[in-house]
Structures are given as C-alpha cells and as structure tokens.
Amino acid sequence: MMPRLRTLPTLAGITCLALSACTAPTPPATASAAPAIASIDRNAELLARGDYLVRIAGCNDCHTPAYGERGGNVPKDEWLVGSPVGFSGPWGTTYAANLRLKAAEMDEAAWLEYTGELHTRPIMPDFALRAMTEDDRRALYRLIRSLGPGGTKAPDYLPPGQTPPPPYLQMVLPPAPAAAAAPPAPAAG
C-alpha cells in the first residue's frame, strides 16, 4: 500500500503540469494593446479636431449646400459635397468643390502636400488653409475621408465674360483706388 500513496501525489503533480501546458500564455495587456489604443485615441482626436475646424473655419459655408440657409443644421452625410452656387466676379465664376470626392482621389500624404501649396481663385480663402498646421490639415483629411465619397462634381470654372447659369452670387467690387498723386517736389532753396 505504501507505493500507491507515493504515486498519487506524483500523478496529481503531472496532471497539473499537463493542464497548465494547455493554456496559452496571455501577453501583458500594456505591451500589445497600448499602441492600438493610442492609435484609436489619436484617430478619434483627429476626427473631432476635423469636425471642429470644418465648422469654425467656414468650410461648410461654401462646400455644403444650404448650410447657411439651414443655420448650420445639416446632417454630416450632406457635408462638403460641393455646391452648384457660383461665385461670379472679375475672375470669372468659381464653384465650391466637392471635397469628399477630392480627398478620395489622394492619400493623406498627397492631401497634406496639396493643401499646403493650394492657390485657387476667389472666393476660396486658400491662404487660411495654407496657414493651418499640418496636423490641422491632417484632421480635415481624416474627417472628410470618414464621411465617404458623396455627391457629384461641382460645376467647372467659367472664365470672365461668361454668364453663369443660376444660382450664382454676383460679386460687384468697387473700382480700384486712383493712383496716389505724386508728392510735391521739394522746395528749392
């Protein structure tokens, strides 16, 4: 009977070792999950920043149809699809582009380069876009891409002298100031 008592603890020990080998080791949560969580947090932060910028920088004012008329109460799925309303002046007639289609044509790096060097016709305040930080322009890109491609291409630019079809806003600018008179010649003397 003695030998049997010794084998029982030995069998129990072997069984515990065998069972513990069946369980896969769990990697530490902070080692692998931290970069993924940080990436998710960073993307959420950029999306929120993009939303904020689109609202306060006036992007929706021109690039979202009827945004002003509706007091800004336009669902996001209608944002930034361009506008059929022309802006006509001495430069011709320009239309607010469909930013969702534009952003869909390029990756983030191309967008950052494009927006960092953008020069357009009036009334687009391209100088304001160029003055934004790269991170702000990245936030715009991420927000626009999150909306998905929507809408259709805005009408093409019309050169000066061509009357645009309605609807359009006519920009009547005051005449250029007259050249300043030459200062009087110094008195001889």
TILUM-677672 format. One line per 5 residues: number of its first residue (from 1); their letters; for each residue x, y, z of N, C-alpha, C. Coordinates in pm, whole numbers, plus 50000, padded with zeros to 5 digits. Layout:
BEGIN
NUM	A	X,Y,Z,X,Y,Z,X,Y,Z | ...;
//
This chain:
BEGIN
1	MMPRL	50080,49881,50000,50000,50000,50000,50085,50126,50000 | 50197,50119,50051,50288,50231,50055,50321,50284,49916 | 50352,50200,49819,50386,50251,49687,50271,50328,49623 | 50151,50287,49652,50036,50354,49594,50022,50497,49646 | 50048,50525,49765,50038,50658,49822,50142,50753,49761;
6	RTLPT	50255,50696,49728,50358,50780,49668,50321,50816,49523 | 50257,50732,49452,50223,50759,49312,50108,50858,49300 | 50021,50863,49397,49909,50956,49392,49956,51101,49386 | 50043,51149,49476,50090,51287,49464,50169,51309,49335 | 50240,51212,49289,50316,51225,49166,50222,51241,49047;
11	LAGIT	50117,51160,49043,50018,51172,48934,49946,51307,48939 | 49916,51354,49056,49849,51484,49070,49940,51594,49018 | 50067,51586,49049,50162,51688,49002,50177,51685,48851 | 50186,51567,48794,50198,51554,48648,50072,51606,48580 | 49955,51577,48639,49828,51624,48582,49822,51776,48583;
16	CLALS	49864,51837,48692,49864,51985,48700,49957,52045,48596 | 50075,51986,48579,50169,52036,48479,50111,52022,48339 | 50047,51910,48311,49989,51886,48179,49878,51986,48151 | 49793,52010,48249,49683,52105,48230,49734,52248,48211 | 49837,52283,48284,49889,52419,48270,49952,52440,48133;
21	ACTAP	50000,52337,48072,50058,52348,47937,49951,52369,47832 | 49827,52335,47863,49717,52351,47767,49670,52496,47756 | 49707,52580,47848,49662,52718,47847,49767,52805,47780 | 49727,52882,47682,49821,52972,47614,49857,53086,47706 | 49983,53125,47707,50021,53238,47791,49955,53366,47740;
26	TPPAT	49913,53451,47829,49849,53577,47794,49955,53686,47793 | 49971,53756,47678,50069,53863,47675,50024,53977,47764 | 50116,54050,47818,50077,54164,47901,49993,54262,47820 | 49884,54309,47876,49791,54396,47806,49857,54526,47763 | 49941,54580,47843,50000,54709,47810,50100,54699,47696;
31	ASAAP	50165,54586,47679,50268,54574,47576,50209,54578,47436 | 50101,54504,47409,50048,54499,47274,49927,54590,47254 | 49850,54616,47356,49729,54695,47341,49757,54844,47342 | 49862,54888,47405,49889,55031,47418,49901,55101,47283 | 49981,55049,47188,49989,55118,47058,49855,55121,46986;
36	AIASI	49779,55012,46993,49649,55009,46926,49554,55109,46988 | 49552,55116,47120,49464,55212,47189,49508,55354,47158 | 49639,55378,47160,49689,55511,47128,49651,55550,46986 | 49656,55456,46892,49621,55483,46754,49472,55517,46742 | 49389,55442,46813,49244,55469,46812,49216,55605,46873;
41	DRNAE	49281,55633,46986,49262,55763,47051,49307,55877,46960 | 49420,55860,46892,49474,55964,46804,49380,55988,46687 | 49326,55881,46628,49233,55898,46517,49105,55968,46564 | 49053,55930,46680,48933,55994,46733,48959,56142,46759 | 49078,56171,46809,49116,56310,46835,49122,56389,46704;
46	LLARG	49180,56331,46600,49188,56399,46471,49049,56419,46409 | 48962,56319,46422,48826,56333,46369,48751,56446,46440 | 48764,56452,46570,48698,56559,46647,48754,56695,46607 | 48886,56702,46590,48951,56827,46550,48904,56867,46410 | 48897,56771,46319,48850,56799,46183,48707,56852,46183;
51	DYLVR	48621,56791,46263,48482,56835,46275,48478,56980,46321 | 48556,57010,46424,48563,57145,46480,48611,57244,46374 | 48718,57210,46305,48774,57302,46205,48677,57327,46090 | 48612,57223,46042,48516,57240,45932,48404,57335,45973 | 48363,57327,46098,48256,57415,46146,48303,57559,46164;
56	IAGCN	48418,57579,46227,48458,57716,46260,48537,57786,46150 | 48601,57711,46062,48681,57772,45956,48595,57810,45835 | 48468,57776,45838,48379,57815,45730,48376,57720,45611 | 48436,57603,45623,48438,57508,45511,48296,57475,45465 | 48208,57448,45562,48070,57412,45529,47995,57529,45465;
61	DCHTP	48035,57652,45497,47963,57768,45445,47950,57764,45293 | 48055,57721,45225,48053,57716,45078,48044,57573,45025 | 48111,57479,45091,48122,57343,45036,48005,57251,45074 | 47912,57300,45156,47793,57222,45193,47669,57299,45149 | 47592,57246,45055,47474,57317,45005,47377,57353,45119;
66	AYGER	47330,57476,45113,47228,57530,45204,47270,57529,45351 | 47399,57525,45379,47446,57523,45518,47403,57651,45591 | 47427,57764,45531,47388,57891,45592,47238,57908,45604 | 47167,57872,45499,47022,57887,45500,46956,57801,45608 | 47021,57690,45640,46967,57598,45741,47029,57622,45878;
71	GGNVP	47097,57734,45892,47154,57768,46023,47256,57667,46072 | 47324,57600,45980,47424,57501,46019,47366,57367,46059 | 47236,57353,46054,47171,57227,46092,47160,57134,45972 | 47276,57086,45929,47283,56997,45814,47347,56866,45862 | 47282,56753,45835,47342,56626,45877,47480,56606,45813;
76	KDEWL	47568,56541,45886,47705,56520,45837,47710,56447,45704 | 47614,56361,45676,47620,56289,45549,47597,56381,45429 | 47560,56508,45454,47543,56607,45347,47659,56707,45342 | 47753,56694,45433,47864,56790,45441,47961,56776,45323 | 48014,56890,45281,48132,56901,45194,48119,56831,45059;
81	VGSPV	47997,56832,45003,47974,56768,44873,47981,56868,44757 | 48028,56989,44786,48036,57090,44681,47905,57164,44668 | 47905,57261,44579,47784,57342,44565,47763,57385,44421 | 47636,57389,44378,47605,57437,44244,47597,57590,44239 | 47612,57656,44354,47604,57803,44358,47739,57860,44314;
86	GFSGP	47736,57941,44210,47858,58002,44159,47888,58133,44229 | 48014,58168,44230,48060,58297,44282,48124,58369,44164 | 48054,58470,44114,48095,58536,43991,48150,58674,44020 | 48262,58705,43956,48327,58835,43973,48425,58857,43860 | 48515,58955,43876,48612,58984,43770,48700,58864,43733;
91	WGTTY	48713,58766,43821,48795,58647,43796,48722,58541,43715 | 48592,58559,43694,48508,58459,43629,48409,58406,43731 | 48372,58280,43718,48278,58217,43814,48342,58090,43868 | 48350,58084,43998,48405,57967,44066,48295,57897,44145 | 48318,57772,44172,48224,57689,44246,48300,57617,44357;
96	AANLR	48235,57600,44470,48296,57527,44581,48303,57379,44544 | 48424,57325,44547,48449,57187,44506,48387,57086,44601 | 48364,56967,44551,48322,56854,44633,48448,56799,44701 | 48466,56835,44827,48587,56795,44900,48591,56645,44927 | 48477,56582,44935,48473,56438,44959,48529,56361,44839;
101	LKAAE	48494,56405,44720,48550,56341,44600,48698,56376,44586 | 48734,56500,44617,48873,56542,44606,48962,56461,44701 | 48921,56446,44827,49000,56371,44925,49007,56224,44888 | 48903,56171,44824,48903,56030,44785,49005,56002,44675 | 49047,56106,44603,49144,56089,44494,49288,56075,44543;
106	MDEAA	49313,56102,44672,49452,56105,44718,49467,56043,44856 | 49589,56002,44885,49618,55953,45020,49652,56072,45109 | 49675,56045,45236,49696,56152,45333,49818,56237,45299 | 49927,56174,45259,50049,56249,45226,50024,56344,45109 | 49954,56296,45007,49924,56381,44891,49832,56496,44932;
111	WLEYT	49735,56470,45019,49646,56575,45068,49725,56682,45142 | 49816,56641,45227,49895,56738,45303,49978,56826,45210 | 50034,56766,45107,50112,56844,45010,50020,56937,44931 | 49909,56885,44883,49813,56962,44804,49761,57082,44882 | 49715,57060,45004,49657,57169,45083,49763,57266,45134;
116	GELHT	49885,57220,45149,49992,57308,45193,50039,57404,45086 | 50007,57374,44960,50052,57457,44847,49936,57513,44766 | 49813,57496,44811,49695,57531,44733,49685,57681,44705 | 49664,57714,44578,49635,57851,44534,49516,57840,44440 | 49407,57907,44475,49284,57898,44396,49237,58037,44355;
121	RPIMP	49125,58039,44286,49061,58166,44253,48971,58206,44369 | 48928,58333,44370,48833,58374,44475,48707,58289,44466 | 48636,58266,44567,48641,58328,44697,48703,58235,44802 | 48761,58126,44756,48824,58031,44847,48939,58098,44922 | 48935,58096,45055,49045,58154,45133,49162,58056,45145;
126	DFALR	49226,58029,45032,49335,57932,45030,49448,57970,45125 | 49467,58097,45148,49571,58143,45241,49546,58090,45382 | 49419,58078,45420,49386,58025,45553,49419,57877,45562 | 49394,57804,45456,49427,57662,45454,49578,57641,45459 | 49650,57720,45383,49797,57709,45384,49854,57746,45520;
131	AMTED	49787,57835,45593,49836,57878,45725,49808,57775,45834 | 49722,57678,45807,49693,57575,45906,49816,57488,45930 | 49823,57432,46049,49930,57338,46078,49907,57210,45997 | 50012,57134,45979,49998,57007,45909,49900,56916,45983 | 49902,56920,46115,49810,56837,46192,49665,56880,46171;
136	DRRAL	49640,57011,46157,49504,57057,46129,49459,57010,45991 | 49547,57018,45892,49512,56971,45758,49493,56819,45758 | 49569,56748,45840,49552,56602,45854,49414,56574,45916 | 49375,56653,46015,49245,56636,46079,49132,56658,45978 | 49146,56759,45892,49046,56781,45788,49036,56659,45697;
141	YRLIR	49151,56609,45655,49153,56493,45566,49084,56373,45631 | 49119,56346,45756,49060,56230,45824,48909,56245,45835 | 48863,56366,45868,48718,56387,45878,48653,56369,45742 | 48708,56433,45641,48647,56425,45507,48642,56281,45459 | 48751,56207,45477,48754,56065,45434,48654,55982,45515;
146	SLGPG	48634,56017,45642,48539,55941,45724,48396,55958,45674 | 48369,56068,45603,48234,56091,45550,48206,56005,45428 | 48312,55958,45362,48296,55876,45242,48271,55963,45121 | 48288,55906,45001,48263,55984,44881,48113,56006,44865 | 48074,56129,44847,47932,56159,44833,47913,56275,44738;
151	GTKAP	47794,56287,44685,47763,56398,44596,47823,56379,44458 | 47820,56486,44382,47873,56486,44247,47975,56599,44233 | 48045,56599,44124,48145,56703,44097,48074,56838,44084 | 48136,56941,44140,48082,57076,44127,48097,57123,43982 | 48019,57222,43941,48034,57274,43804,48176,57327,43780;
156	DYLPP	48219,57327,43656,48351,57376,43619,48356,57529,43624 | 48475,57579,43645,48504,57722,43643,48463,57782,43509 | 48409,57904,43515,48375,57978,43393,48465,58102,43387 | 48530,58127,43274,48617,58245,43264,48537,58375,43262 | 48606,58487,43286,48537,58617,43283,48464,58638,43150;
161	GQTPP	48351,58705,43158,48273,58734,43038,48165,58631,43009 | 48170,58515,43070,48066,58414,43051,47964,58427,43164 | 47838,58435,43128,47732,58445,43228,47702,58306,43281 | 47713,58288,43413,47686,58156,43469,47536,58129,43476 | 47500,58002,43472,47358,57970,43493,47325,57989,43641;
166	PPYLQ	47200,58024,43671,47164,58036,43813,47172,57900,43881 | 47194,57894,44007,47212,58006,44101,47358,58050,44107 | 47376,58181,44123,47510,58234,44144,47501,58366,44219 | 47610,58399,44285,47622,58527,44355,47714,58615,44273 | 47666,58734,44240,47748,58828,44164,47826,58915,44262;
171	MVLPP	47956,58913,44251,48041,58994,44337,48075,59123,44261 | 48017,59232,44305,48044,59361,44241,48144,59432,44330 | 48262,59450,44276,48370,59510,44353,48380,59659,44323 | 48420,59737,44421,48438,59881,44395,48556,59901,44299 | 48555,60012,44230,48668,60037,44140,48797,60050,44221;
176	APAAA	48907,60017,44155,49037,60028,44221,49062,60173,44255 | 49126,60199,44369,49154,60339,44406,49247,60403,44303 | 49226,60531,44283,49311,60604,44188,49453,60605,44241 | 49547,60610,44149,49688,60612,44190,49710,60737,44274 | 49785,60720,44380,49813,60833,44468,49890,60939,44391;
181	AAPPA	49854,61062,44417,49923,61172,44349,50068,61174,44391 | 50153,61214,44299,50296,61220,44330,50320,61327,44436 | 50408,61301,44529,50433,61403,44632,50494,61527,44567 | 50465,61645,44623,50520,61766,44564,50674,61764,44570 | 50732,61826,44473,50878,61835,44468,50927,61920,44584;
186	PAAG	51042,61887,44638,51093,61970,44749,51120,62113,44699 | 51100,62205,44789,51122,62347,44756,51269,62374,44732 | 51297,62457,44632,51436,62491,44603,51484,62591,44706 | 51600,62580,44739,51636,62685,44830,51752,62669,44907;
//
